[in-house]
């Protein structure tokens, strides 16, 4: 398997050595940094670098994208790729499928479908999901296509520069058009899979905005953005307002549905190596809400 080379211009606010720049600014983990050094393929302006000398702003850095073996069994799941470039891809996950394998399900997750996509398209990389969605939540998930972009995207997510916007159908008529829910979330000691509002839990902040009301069905469509990424955050926060997600029996929904109506609708991703920002929408799938509701105008 042939390695590919990644070239980009060094940008830094204060001087770093090559070692420090790759570790602290790019966010490359220790193991990968070691592999890059051992490859003898890292170049600065076409020359073999001194890893401890000061790196000049504007220098052209060349890094090898080292070939890797697939880390998961490949499974043809006919995944829906809504955006792709040479560094990452965005997949529209169906409801009812896990993001990554679990102990009970080792080969039928979205990540296994991405492994098959990599295999078919000659992408010699481990499968790296940058974030995840609950099994019954649909929508956009970001996957890195090589280790270096994976490290950078992990850092951008941690710095909240990757922006995720959700749509939820909630029960009832939400009177407040927009607001912020700032309520800590912890585990429910009486129910292993539930979370609850807890003063001793982890900080959780959700921004919401009413998009459309469906008075006949007693439902409201809400757009949400998260400052934090706690397990079941949207589900817990909306339930705490008295508006559980449609179909979300775990958090008090009265109406029955095949799933809880939550969809990761929009993903905004800074390009790892340019100043470009990519904005992608994941189409709302069938089954998101009652069959008579129309979401095509969104």
N, C-alpha and C positions, 0 to 999 in steps of 0.2 A: 504494500500500500504506500503510495507516495504522499509525502508531506506537502502542504501548501504554505505559502509565506504571506504573512500579514504585514503591511507597511503603513505607518502613520506618523504624523509630525508630533514631536514632543511639545506639550504645553504644560507649563508648571508656574506656580506663583512664587515659589522660592526654590533655590538650587537643591537638587538631589543627585545622589549617585544612581547609576543604572539599577543596582540592587534595590535601593530605597524607593526609586520611582515605580518600579514594577510592583513592589510589595505594598507600598503605602498609597500611591496615587492611582494605579491601575487596579489594585486589589487582588493581585495574583497570590494564591495561597502557597505556603511553604513547599509542599510536595511538588507542585507544578513548577515553581521557581527553580527547584533543583533539577527537574527534568529538562527545563529550557537551557540551563547552564551546561548540563551534560551533553546536550545535543550539538554544541559547538556551532549552532546555526544562527544565533542572535548576532545581528550586525547593527552598527551605527554609521550612517552615511556610507554604507557599503563595506565598512572595515570591521575587523574583530575588535570588540570593545574591551576596555578595562572596567570591570564591574564596580569598582570602588571609586573611580574618578568622577568628578562633577559632570553631570549631563547637561549639555547646552540646550537652551530653549530653541526650537526650530529645527533641531536635528531630526533626521529621518531614521526611525527605529524599525528594524525588520525582525519579526518574530516568526518562528516556524509554528504552524498549526500541526501538532503532532498527532499522527493517526492513532486511534484507539479501537479496541474491540467493543462490540455492542455489549452493554451491561445487562440487558434484559432479553427474555425470549421475544422474538418478533411474532406479531399476530396481525393479520390483515383485517383491520376494522373499518376500512374505507373512511379514514378520518377526513374532516373538512378543514383544510388549510386556508385561512382567510388572508394571510399575509406571509411573505417569506423573502428574506435576502440571504446573503452568504453567511451571516453571523447568527441569525435567530429566525424563528418562525412562530406564528400565532395560530392556534388551533381552536375551533369552535367545538367545545365539548358538549356531547349530548347529556341530558339528564339520565341518571340511572347507571352511570359508569364511574368507577373510581379514577382519580387522577393518576395514581401510581399503584403498583401491586401491594396487596396486603397478605397477611399470612393465610387467609382463607382463599384469596383470589390472586394467583401468582402470574397469570398470563393473559388476563382479559381486561386490563386497565388501559386508559388512554395512552400511558407511557409505552405499553407494549405495541399499540398501534403506531406510535411515533417511531419505535424501533424498526418496525416493518417499513415505514416510509423512508427511514435512513438507509436501510438495507437495499431497497429498490432503487434509490436515487444515488447510491454510491457515497453516502455521507459516513465517514469512518470515525464515529464519535460515540461516546456514552450518551445516554438520554438524560438531559438535565432540565427538569421543570423548575422555573424560577419562582413560581408560587403555585398554589393549588386551590381547588374548589371542592366543596362537599359533593358527595356522590349524587345527590338529587338536584344539585345546582348546575345549570347549563352555562355555557358562554366561553369567553376568550381566556385562554391560558397561554402563557409565554414559555417557549422552550429555546434554550441555547443550542447552537449547532456545533460548537467546539468549546474547549475548556477555557480559553481566554475570554471569549464573549460571555461565557457563563459566570466567570469571576466578576467581570465588570457589571453585568446585569444584576447579580446578587447585591453588589454594593449600591447600585442605583435604586434598587427596591428598598434597601435598608435606609437610604437617604430620602425616601419618599418621592423620588423623581420619576418613578414609574407610577402613573396615575390610573386607577381602576374605577370605573363608574358602573353601578349596578342598576337594574330595574327590578322592582318587586311589586306584585299585586298583594295588597293587604286588605284585611276584612274591615268593613265599616267606612264611614264618611269622615275622612281626616279634615278637620276644620282649620288647623294651622297649616298655612301654605308652605312654610319652610321652617327649618329649625336645626338645632344641634342636640344630640343626645350624648351627654358626657357622664356615663355610668360605668363603674368598674365591673368586670365580669370574672366570676370564679366558677369552679366546678360545683355541681350539685351533689352533695354527699349521699343523697337518697336515690340518685339515678345516674349510673355511670356514664351514659352518653349525653346527658343534659348539661347545659351551663345555666348560670343564673346571675342576676344582679347581686353583687357582693361588695360591701365596703372594703373588704380585705383582698379583693380580687385584683386583676391586672387592669390598668387604665385602658379604657376603650372609648373612642370618640367617633360618632357617626353623624354625617351631615345629610339631611334629607330635604327633598323638594317635591311637592305634589305636581304631577304632570297632567293627569286626567282622572275624572271621576266616572264611575259606572253605577249610578244610583239604583237602576233596576236590579242589578246583581248584588248591590251592597258592597262594592269593592272600590278601591282607590289605587291608581298606578302611581308609584313613587320612584323618583330617581335618588340614588344614594351614593355617597363617596365616603371612604374611610380614612381616618388619620392613623388608625391602628388596624392590625389584622388578627384579632382574636377569633378563636374557634366559635362558630355560630353567632358572630357579633351582630349582624343585621337581624337575624331571627330573634335573638334575645332582646335587642334594643327596641325593635318594633312591637314585640309582644309586651314590653314594659310600658309602652305608650297606650296599650289597649287595642292595638291594631296588629294582631299576629298575621304572618304571611298566609295567604290563601292556601289551604291544604296542609298547613304545618301542624299536624296533630301533636307533635312533641312539645310545641310551645303554645298550645291553647286554641288553635283554630277550630271553629265550630263547623265550617263547611268542608266537605270531603272532596279530595281531588287526587289525581294519580301521583302528584309530587307537590313539594312546596314551590310556590311560584317566585323563584329568584333566578335572575339571569345576569351574568357578567357581560354587560352590553358594550362597553367602550374601553379600549386600552390605549393609553398614550405612553410611548416608549422613546426616550432619547436614544439616538443611534450611538452605539458604544465607541465609534471612532471618528464621527463627523459631528457637525453642528445641527444636523437634520433631526427633526422630531417626527416620529411616525404615529399617526392616529388611525386606529382600526375599529370598526364596528362589527360585532358578531351578530348575524341575523337572529331574530327571536324565533325559536323553534315552535312547531306545532306542539300543543299540550302545555304551553306556558300558562294558559288560563282557560276559562270556558270557551268552547268552540265558537260561540257567537260573537266573541270580542275580536275587534280588528286592530292590530298593532302596526300595520304596514305604513301608516303615515308618520311614524316616529323616525 
